[in-house]
Amino acid sequence: MFKIGIIEQIDQDGINLLREHPNFNYEIINDVSKENLIKVLPKFDGVTLRVVKLNEDLLKNCKNLKVISRHGVGVDNVDLKYLKNNNINLLITATANAVSVAEHVMYMILTLSKGITSYDRIVRSGEFKTKVNEIVTYELFNKKIIIAGFGRIGKNLIKRCLGFEMEVHVYDPFVSSEIIESFGGKKINDLSSNLKKTDFLSIHMPLNKDTKNLINLKTLKTMKKEAIIVNTARGGIINEHDLNEALNKKYIFAAGLDVFDKEPPDSNNPLLKNEKVLLSPHSATFTKECKSRMSIETVQNLIDFFENKINDNMIYKL
Ligand SMILES: NC(=O)c1ccc[n+]([C@@H]2O[C@H](COP(=O)([O-])OP(=O)(O)OC[C@H]3O[C@@H](n4cnc5c(N)ncnc54)[C@H](O)[C@@H]3O)[C@@H](O)[C@H]2O)c1
């Protein structure tokens, strides 16, 4: 019998797979304080993981732990070096969430370029006629977008952008022009020179030492004043302080953020007061359909791992 710890509640659809399984028992861990995790984690053979940080301090006590199954694809909340050195496997929900995130990007692009929140506000406040001409809105038709990072989400996003007849440029040093062209995009090799020409930028790469602060005041200053940026990848890829300044100085038009440097952001983070920013609480995968798919995939990955039939694309290569 394998012991599974569900660190933080996940959708019931996934938990049901364990309830009915003869080879597993499970416990849901809702108290994710460090003190409690130190106490309870050592007994588990495998755990599911949402946003809690699992660093060496916590992992070093987990002598039975063979596998961590991420409820998602980002792995920046786990000590990867420790996992590698201690032969602990890491699984990701590789197929569950890309559509939901790509749709969230389209929602942000459309909301910002069509002035949706401003229009809604002026109708409700009785400024229907007086304010309507002050609101600037844009079409997506024939506009250039750079998709920066062309993995699972980037490849889902391009289809939606092409549906709006946008011209899609892709920045991903690790994906060939043949693959990008087969999806209908054009590969760009250099981000900074292309930022000058683009109308939209959507970020879809991991956060690491190469991508931290990739978008900063220097790069933002070169962009069109009509440009719209969307980040659903990880906070920190865009420097928040610089983004706020660029919006206030009108170097760019607007930004949509699902992710932040610190989550939740501090209440005095100036971006929370900036009307040129559309915000969501790291919720791009929180559609009903996606939550169900992610919980099922997270748990199925654990079961497949212990039954030696885990699919290779679900294993994060440490
Ligand atoms: N907001 C959310 O809820 C949410 C949900 C899922 C994923 N994410 C985040 O979205 C991002 C993309 O996820 P994915 O599933 O598409 O990942 P993925 O691993 O499938 O794709 C990432 C792509 O980024 C590329 N890349 C790596 N370094 C790069 C660099 N320096 N410059 C340009 N491209 C680079 C890789 O070649 C790869 O093609 C990740 O940061 C992930 O954590 C966020």
The ligand as an SDF file (V2000), in Angstrom:
LIG
                    3D

 44 48  0  0  0  0  0  0  0  0999 V2000
   -0.7570   31.3120  -15.0470 N   0  0  0  0  0  0  0  0  0  0  0  0
   -0.8560   30.0260  -14.8390 C   0  0  0  0  0  0  0  0  0  0  0  0
   -1.7360   29.5590  -14.1140 O   0  0  0  0  0  0  0  0  0  0  0  0
    0.1010   29.0930  -15.5340 C   0  0  0  0  0  0  0  0  0  0  0  0
   -0.3390   27.7970  -15.8770 C   0  0  0  0  0  0  0  0  0  0  0  0
    0.5320   26.9610  -16.5810 C   0  0  0  0  0  0  0  0  0  0  0  0
    1.8180   27.3840  -16.8800 C   0  0  0  0  0  0  0  0  0  0  0  0
    2.2330   28.6130  -16.4910 N   0  0  0  0  0  0  0  0  0  0  0  0
    3.5820   29.0820  -16.8120 C   0  0  0  0  0  0  0  0  0  0  0  0
    3.5900   29.3500  -18.2300 O   0  0  0  0  0  0  0  0  0  0  0  0
    4.9160   29.1610  -18.7370 C   0  0  0  0  0  0  0  0  0  0  0  0
    4.8590   28.2770  -19.9790 C   0  0  0  0  0  0  0  0  0  0  0  0
    4.2630   27.0220  -19.6840 O   0  0  0  0  0  0  0  0  0  0  0  0
    4.2820   25.8420  -20.7810 P   0  0  0  0  0  0  0  0  0  0  0  0
    3.4610   24.7360  -20.2360 O   0  0  0  0  0  0  0  0  0  0  0  0
    3.9720   26.3810  -22.1330 O   0  0  0  0  0  0  0  0  0  0  0  0
    5.8170   25.4540  -20.6750 O   0  0  0  0  0  0  0  0  0  0  0  0
    6.7030   24.6190  -21.7320 P   0  0  0  0  0  0  0  0  0  0  0  0
    7.8290   24.0600  -20.9530 O   0  0  0  0  0  0  0  0  0  0  0  0
    5.8380   23.7050  -22.5320 O   0  0  0  0  0  0  0  0  0  0  0  0
    7.2400   25.7700  -22.7120 O   0  0  0  0  0  0  0  0  0  0  0  0
    8.1610   26.7470  -22.3110 C   0  0  0  0  0  0  0  0  0  0  0  0
    8.8990   27.2020  -23.5590 C   0  0  0  0  0  0  0  0  0  0  0  0
    9.7520   28.2760  -23.1880 O   0  0  0  0  0  0  0  0  0  0  0  0
   10.9270   28.1520  -23.9720 C   0  0  0  0  0  0  0  0  0  0  0  0
   12.0070   28.8980  -23.3520 N   0  0  0  0  0  0  0  0  0  0  0  0
   12.8370   28.5130  -22.3500 C   0  0  0  0  0  0  0  0  0  0  0  0
   13.7260   29.4930  -22.0750 N   0  0  0  0  0  0  0  0  0  0  0  0
   13.4310   30.5120  -22.9160 C   0  0  0  0  0  0  0  0  0  0  0  0
   14.0030   31.7860  -23.1370 C   0  0  0  0  0  0  0  0  0  0  0  0
   15.0580   32.2200  -22.4130 N   0  0  0  0  0  0  0  0  0  0  0  0
   13.4770   32.5720  -24.0970 N   0  0  0  0  0  0  0  0  0  0  0  0
   12.4100   32.1470  -24.8260 C   0  0  0  0  0  0  0  0  0  0  0  0
   11.8460   30.9460  -24.6930 N   0  0  0  0  0  0  0  0  0  0  0  0
   12.3440   30.1390  -23.7400 C   0  0  0  0  0  0  0  0  0  0  0  0
   11.1800   26.6550  -24.0440 C   0  0  0  0  0  0  0  0  0  0  0  0
   11.9870   26.3400  -25.1600 O   0  0  0  0  0  0  0  0  0  0  0  0
    9.7680   26.1080  -24.1840 C   0  0  0  0  0  0  0  0  0  0  0  0
    9.4250   25.9220  -25.5480 O   0  0  0  0  0  0  0  0  0  0  0  0
    5.7320   28.5960  -17.5780 C   0  0  0  0  0  0  0  0  0  0  0  0
    6.3970   29.6820  -16.9420 O   0  0  0  0  0  0  0  0  0  0  0  0
    4.6910   28.0490  -16.6240 C   0  0  0  0  0  0  0  0  0  0  0  0
    5.1500   28.0080  -15.3020 O   0  0  0  0  0  0  0  0  0  0  0  0
    1.3960   29.4760  -15.8210 C   0  0  0  0  0  0  0  0  0  0  0  0
  1  2  1  0
  2  3  2  0
  2  4  1  0
  4  5  1  0
  4 44  2  0
  5  6  2  0
  6  7  1  0
  7  8  2  0
  8  9  1  0
  8 44  1  0
  9 10  1  0
  9 42  1  0
 10 11  1  0
 11 12  1  0
 11 40  1  0
 12 13  1  0
 13 14  1  0
 14 15  2  0
 14 16  1  0
 14 17  1  0
 17 18  1  0
 18 19  2  0
 18 20  1  0
 18 21  1  0
 21 22  1  0
 22 23  1  0
 23 24  1  0
 23 38  1  0
 24 25  1  0
 25 26  1  0
 25 36  1  0
 26 27  1  0
 26 35  1  0
 27 28  2  0
 28 29  1  0
 29 30  1  0
 29 35  2  0
 30 31  1  0
 30 32  2  0
 32 33  1  0
 33 34  2  0
 34 35  1  0
 36 37  1  0
 36 38  1  0
 38 39  1  0
 40 41  1  0
 40 42  1  0
 42 43  1  0
M  CHG  2   8   1  16  -1
M  END
$$$$
